[in-house]
Amino acid sequence: MGNIGVTEVLLIALVALLLFGAGRIADIGKGLGQGIKNFKQGIKEANEIDTDAKDDSPKDEKEAKPKEA
């Protein structure tokens, strides 16, 4: 139990086609693709912001705190 074969996948695809129709399935696929693309772009932007923040921070503690006289 738990193994899905070719026959089961085809049966699920046929049921989905009957329930939603070809146009609706295409719209769902397009939306899913755009969602994945936006997610990857968000991760990339977050990494760039994180990298920029690390570049702006002082390299060691001497630079972080000015020396008091």
C-alpha positions as CSV (number, residue, x, y, z in Angstrom):
1,M,0.0,0.0,0.0
2,G,1.3,3.5,-0.8
3,N,2.8,2.7,-4.2
4,I,1.1,4.5,-7.0
5,G,1.5,3.0,-10.4
6,V,0.8,4.4,-13.9
7,T,-2.7,3.1,-13.9
8,E,-3.6,5.0,-10.7
9,V,-2.0,8.2,-12.0
10,L,-4.0,8.0,-15.2
11,L,-7.2,7.4,-13.3
12,I,-6.6,10.4,-11.1
13,A,-5.8,12.6,-14.1
14,L,-9.0,11.4,-15.8
15,V,-11.1,12.2,-12.8
16,A,-9.5,15.6,-12.4
17,L,-10.1,16.3,-16.1
18,L,-13.8,15.4,-15.7
19,L,-14.2,17.5,-12.6
20,F,-12.4,20.6,-13.6
21,G,-12.2,20.6,-17.4
22,A,-9.1,21.2,-19.6
23,G,-9.2,25.0,-19.3
24,R,-9.5,25.0,-15.5
25,I,-6.6,22.5,-15.1
26,A,-4.5,24.7,-17.4
27,D,-5.3,27.8,-15.2
28,I,-4.4,25.8,-12.1
29,G,-1.1,24.8,-13.5
30,K,-0.3,28.3,-14.6
31,G,-1.2,29.7,-11.2
32,L,1.0,27.0,-9.5
33,G,3.9,27.9,-11.8
34,Q,3.6,31.6,-11.0
35,G,3.4,30.9,-7.3
36,I,6.6,28.8,-7.4
37,K,8.3,31.5,-9.5
38,N,7.3,34.2,-7.0
39,F,8.4,32.1,-4.1
40,K,11.9,31.6,-5.6
41,Q,12.1,35.3,-6.4
42,G,11.2,36.2,-2.8
43,I,13.8,33.8,-1.4
44,K,16.4,35.3,-3.7
45,E,15.6,38.8,-2.7
46,A,15.6,37.8,1.0
47,N,19.1,36.3,0.6
48,E,20.3,39.5,-1.2
49,I,19.0,41.7,1.6
50,D,20.6,39.4,4.2
51,T,23.9,39.5,2.3
52,D,23.7,43.3,2.0
53,A,23.1,43.6,5.7
54,K,26.1,41.4,6.5
55,D,28.3,43.4,4.2
56,D,27.3,46.7,6.0
57,S,28.0,45.4,9.5
58,P,31.5,45.9,11.0
59,K,34.0,43.1,10.6
60,D,35.1,43.0,14.2
61,E,34.1,44.5,17.6
62,K,36.7,47.3,17.4
63,E,34.8,48.8,14.6
64,A,31.4,48.2,16.2
65,K,32.1,50.3,19.4
66,P,34.1,53.5,19.2
67,K,36.9,53.7,21.7
68,E,36.1,56.0,24.6
69,A,38.9,58.4,25.9
